[in-house]
Amino acid sequence: MISLRKNTILQVVLVVFAISHAQSLWAAKTIGTFSAQQSCSAYVSKNKQTNPDNAQVLAGKSYDTIEVNQPDHPSWYRVIVPTANPKERWVSANCGQAQVTEEEPDDKKSCSIAGQADSYVLALSWQPAFCETKPDKPECQISDPQVYQARHFALHGLWPNKQKCGTQYGFCGEIKGQKQNFCDYPELPLNPNSKTALAEVMPSVTAGSCLERHEWHKHGTCQANPINDYFDLSVDLTRQFNDSGMAYFMNRRIGQEVRTEDFLNRVAAVLGASARERIKLNCNQLGMLVEIQLSLNADLIRGADLENLIVNAPAQGKSSCGETFRVDRIGQ
């Protein structure tokens, strides 16, 4: 009888926990306005209360509402603060009054709202092989075997993902579609130090093909970090992958055939066993490794350890490489 009672109590506790946990994760897209009755902090993350630019909603002003944290009696509203970066911010319900007119009807719109990433992909290119199929790119005119991209993986991009959107999560800023010429995107306000660091790992920055503009407007605008922090983080993760021993592995095999299994074994040895299921290898029609895509969890902050980011990340899809691939040499 006592054991039965304990089990009943435990079941009740678990149900209550499950309900409260589900409510903490619940959120709904909305259309409406939030009228601030006092000046309050506007958070990028309401749970962590992060506010990198000390943004506030101001007393007497109204803000567009895009999300609430729970269906009945919301305690937090997600609003658009035009002067903040990113503009999408959480503000406490105690700060004012909201008039929510309807729930957001268009699922497609939710795939262009910033700050909803549930994972990331770090995409790194083996530039010599990339240039085999894109020889007209300005960065592909570089043939110096001493440059960074000749012996290291180069940064393609850091992509926030939202599972329900598949590959459609993007363009969360003012620009809502891809430009055919990447240099048609607005120039990015990168500080000199960030731009110099980015230019080392992303050769298009120096070459002038403007890949960094595309990566920011399509992907960077969908995450919470300011522009310089986003690219600093991208640079750091690129260097971590190369410095883990993967650049050395590739250097020793330039111009040679490599067993895909040997590459995966090395990744697992230096970045943990879980990395095998979280890395995707893409090869071109010539059998050359062109790009790797590494799945990362959503806890992305500056200084985060790459190995730890991989552990709880979603598994990647099937690689396009066969049992072997070739490591291309720059300029050939």
KALINMO-V42596 format. One record per backbone hydrogen bond with DSSP energy under -0.5 kcal/mol. NH is the residue of the N-H (numbers start at 1). CO is the residue of the C=O. Records with the same first field share a line. If there is no record, write none. Layout:
BEGIN
NH: CO ; CO
END
This chain:
BEGIN
5: 1
6: 2
7: 3
8: 4
9: 5
10: 6
11: 7
12: 8
13: 9
14: 10
15: 11
16: 12
17: 13
18: 14
19: 15
20: 16
21: 17
22: 18
23: 19
24: 20
25: 21
26: 22
28: 68
30: 66
31: 102
32: 65
33: 99
34: 63
35: 97
36: 34 ; 61
37: 95
38: 95
40: 57
42: 55
43: 41 ; 90
44: 50
45: 50
49: 45
50: 45
54: 51
57: 40
60: 36
61: 58
63: 34
65: 32
66: 78
67: 78
68: 28
69: 76
77: 91
78: 67
79: 77 ; 89
80: 64
81: 79 ; 87
82: 80
84: 81
89: 79 ; 87
90: 43
91: 77
93: 75
95: 92
96: 93
97: 35
99: 33
101: 31 ; 99
102: 31
104: 29
107: 105
109: 106
110: 106
111: 107 ; 108
112: 109
113: 110
114: 112
115: 222
116: 113 ; 222
118: 161
119: 161
120: 296
121: 159
122: 294
123: 121 ; 157
124: 122 ; 292
125: 154
126: 290
127: 125
128: 149
129: 126
130: 126
131: 127
132: 129
133: 129 ; 130
134: 130
137: 134
140: 137
141: 138
142: 139
147: 144
150: 147
151: 147 ; 148
152: 148
154: 125
155: 201
156: 123
157: 123
159: 121 ; 157
160: 158
161: 119
162: 166
165: 162
166: 162 ; 163
168: 165
170: 111 ; 168
171: 218
173: 217
176: 174
182: 180
184: 181
185: 182
190: 188
195: 191
196: 192
197: 193
198: 194
199: 195
200: 196
201: 197
202: 198
205: 202
207: 203
208: 204
209: 204
210: 204
213: 210
214: 210
215: 211
216: 212
217: 213
218: 214
219: 215
220: 215
221: 216
222: 219
223: 220
230: 226
231: 227
232: 228
233: 229
234: 230
235: 231
236: 232
237: 233
238: 234
239: 235
240: 236
241: 237
242: 238
243: 239
244: 240
245: 242
246: 241
247: 242
248: 242
249: 245
250: 246
251: 247
252: 248
253: 250
254: 251
255: 327
256: 253
258: 325
260: 323
261: 323
262: 259
263: 259
264: 260
265: 261
266: 262
267: 263
268: 264
269: 265
270: 266
271: 267
272: 268
275: 272
276: 273
277: 274
278: 275
279: 276
280: 293
282: 291
284: 288
287: 284
289: 326
290: 282 ; 288
291: 282
292: 124
293: 280
294: 122
295: 278 ; 293
296: 120
297: 309
300: 298
301: 299
304: 301
309: 305
310: 306
311: 307
312: 308
313: 310
316: 277
320: 281
321: 281
322: 324
325: 258
326: 287
327: 256
328: 326
332: 329
END
